[in-house]
């Protein structure tokens, strides 16, 4: 079965870049019609979609994150990566990777496989 395993630091200093990696097992990130998504949930708030990369290497970002977000992939390692630059304490959140379908609206309610989550704290 397809599984998503997250990795990366849980503590980032203000102004630095947050970097998280999601490793996919049991399936290929180049499989047709799939998108690979980053989401976060700040304390006490709902889920926020950050952006995604799809099977053809196309990316899309939420307008709230576009200016400082980059999502990329490494097909040889079957991984995709989130980079969020210039972080502040307001970026403290639980970060998730997930899988979605390119033919379905990009909303967490329809993501079918999720990583375990990474608690990231932005603090000096």
Secondary structure, 3 states (H helix, E strand, C coil): CCEEEEECCCEECCCCCEEEEEEEECCCCCCCCEEEEEEEECCCCCEEEEEEEECCCCEEECCCCHHHEEEEEECCCCEEEEEECCCCHHHCEEEEEEEEECCCCCCHHHCCEECCCEEEEECC
